[in-house]
Amino acid sequence: MLLKTLISLTLLGAVAVVPARAQSGMDDRGPVAVGVSISTLGIAPELSLHLSRWFGLRSGFHYLSATFDDEVEDVSYELRPKWRNLTALADVHPFGNAFRLTGGLVLWNTEAEAEGLLTGPVEIGNSTYQPSEVGALLGTADYSRSIAPMFGLGFAGRGRFAVTFDLGVVVTGRPDVSLSVDSPLTGPELAALEADVAAEEAEIRQDIADETLAKFYPVISLGFKLRF
């Protein structure tokens, strides 16, 4: 609800400020800007509102999906992360120029699927298995926190057409990881495999718990905007 409120205020503010600026003649560059950014949050259309030379609001919907290979606990996986995040941010320009400090909220909807690339004997937990015994080794990673705070700094040009650059961090909390197996094994052999998969999952979770930076997501963003 808070994110929706902030975005609604941005839109309502634009309606209110445009006539006021036009009537006063304060700035021939309108207070509303639209743009596009490419960042570690995804590719996003953005809407921003310049309330003054010191303060502004902006929001955007960030989307990105990717596929790549990586190794986790000595097991190779094909990872398929997906970012679908909505931002509601406030920008403060402490010196009245292009430099800005940013704070706000992210509707955090980021998750990943993983599938083990089993081309030979693989160690899972405390045992070694053949690919034919494992079948499919599947994993997921997601976050229990759906709304996360974001902080950053950056630069946004002051002209009608401007380039933007930002560095920041989203406080996401640690991701929750789960592993499962779709194996042709049955009976005690399947039970032993599932126990090893559970042990593998526990090791990954412990590694994440031991990593302080795992609860922070870095943001690097480059974009442009056009003011009306």
N, C-alpha and C positions, 0 to 999 in steps of 0.2 A: 504493500500500500504506500509506503514512504517513497519508493522509486516512482510509482505512478503519480504521486502528488508533485514531486520535483519536476517531472517531465511536463505535467499539466501546467505548472507555474511558468515554465519556460515558454510554452505556447501562448498562455494568456498574457504573459508579460510582453511578448512580441506584439500582440494586438494592441496593448495599451501604450507601449513606448513608441511605436512607429509614428502615430499621429503627433505625439508630443514632440518628438525630435523634429519632425517636418515643420511643425508650427513655430518652434523656437529657432530653427536654423542653426542649431548647435553643431551639426556635423552632416556633410552631404553623404557620408557613408552611413547607410542604415544600420540599425542595431542587430538585425537578423542576418545570420550567415549559415550557409549550407556547405558541406564539404564531404570529403572522403579521407579515411585514414587506413593505413596498413600497419598492423602492429602484432605483437605476440598474443593479443586477444583475438585477432582475426581481422578480416576486412570489414569496414563499417561505414555506412552513411551516417553523417553527424549533423545535428542541428544545434546551433549556438545562439545565444542572446547576449549582446554587449550592453549591459545596463549602464556602464560608465567606463571611463578609461582605467578604472581601478578594479572593476568587478564584472564577472560574467557567469553565465550558466551554459551548460551544454549536455547533450545526451546523444547516444548512438547505440546501434545494434551491431554487435561484432560476431561474425560467423567465419569459421574456418574448419576444414577437415583435412586430415593428412594420413599417410600410410608410410611407415618406415620400419626397419629392422633394428632391434637392439637386444642386448644380452642382460638378463636379470638372474642373479644367483646361478651363473654358469649355464643357463638355459636360454637359447635363442628364441626370440618371439617376433612375430609381426605385430606391430602396435598400430592401432587405428584411433588416435585421439580426435575429439570433436569439441570445438568451442562454439557456444551459442550464448553470448553474454550481452546484457543490456546495462549501459552505464548512465548514471545521473551524477554530474560533477559540477562543482563550483570552482571558478578560477579567480584568484586574487593576483593583481598586478601591483606589487608593493611599491614599484618605482614609476608606475604610470606608463611603462613602455612594454616592449614585447615579452619580457621575462614574466613568467607566471608560476605561482604555486597552486597546486590542485589538490582538492580533497572531495570525497564523495562516496557513493555506494555503487556496487556492481551486483546485478542480479546474476549470480554465479551458476552457470549451467554448463559445466565442463566435465567430460567423462572420456574414458578410453576403453577400448576392447583389445584383447591380446589373444593371439593363437600361437602355440608353440610350434617352432619349425624343427620337426623331429626327423632328421635325415640319417641318424645313426644312434648308437647307444647313448642314453641320456641319464644323468644322475638326478633323481628326484628324491628329496629328503635324504635318507640314508641308504638308498638302494639304487641300482642301475637297471634300467629297463630298455627293451627294444621298442622301436616305434610301433611295431605291430601289437605290442602288449598295452601300450599307453592309449593308442587310438588318437583322440584329440585332447590336447591340453589347452584349456580355455581360461582366460582371466578377464576381470573387469576392475576398473578403478574409477571411483567417483567421490563426491564430497557431500558430507552431511550438511554443510553450511550453504544455504541457498542465497543469502545476502552477505556480501563481504565488503569491508571498508577498503578504500583505495587512496593512496597518497602519492604525490609526485611533484615534479617541477619540469619546466620546459620553456619553449619560446613559441610565440605566435605573432606573425607579422601584423602590423596595424593598418595596412592598406586594404583597398577593396578586394584585391586578390592577394592571399597570403599563404605562405608555407608554414607548417606547424611541426614541431618536434618535441617529444615528451619522453621522460624517463620516470618510472614509478614502480610501485609495488602494490599488489593486492594481497590482503591478509586472508588467505583462503582457509587456513587450518590444514591439517594433514589429510591426504586422500585415504579412503578406505579401499583396501585391495582384497579381492577374493579370487580363488583358483578353483577350478573344477575339472573333472576328467570324464570323457565319454569313451570308455574302454570296453573291448570285447571280453575281458576277463570276467570270471564269475566266482562266487564263493569266497573262500579265504584269500585267494590271490587278489581279487578285486578289493577286499577289505584292507589288505596290506598296501596296495597301491593308493587307495584313498587316504590312508593314514600318512603315507609319505607326502602326498599332495598337501594335506593339512599342515604337515611339518614345514614344507616349502613355503606355504602361505604365511605361516607364523614367522619364518625367517625374514621374509620380505617386509612384513608389518613391523618387525623389530628394527630393521634397517631404516625404515621411514621414521619410526619413533625416535631413533638415535640421531637423525639428521635435523638439526635446528632449522635449516633453511627450507625444509620440506613444507612448512606451513606458510611460506611466502611465494607468491608468483610474480616474477619480474615482468614489467611492462616497458617495451620500447616501441615507440610509435612515430611514424612519419606520415604527414598528410598535407592537404591543402584545403582552403575554404574561400568562398566568395561571399562578400557582404552585399546586402541589398539596402 
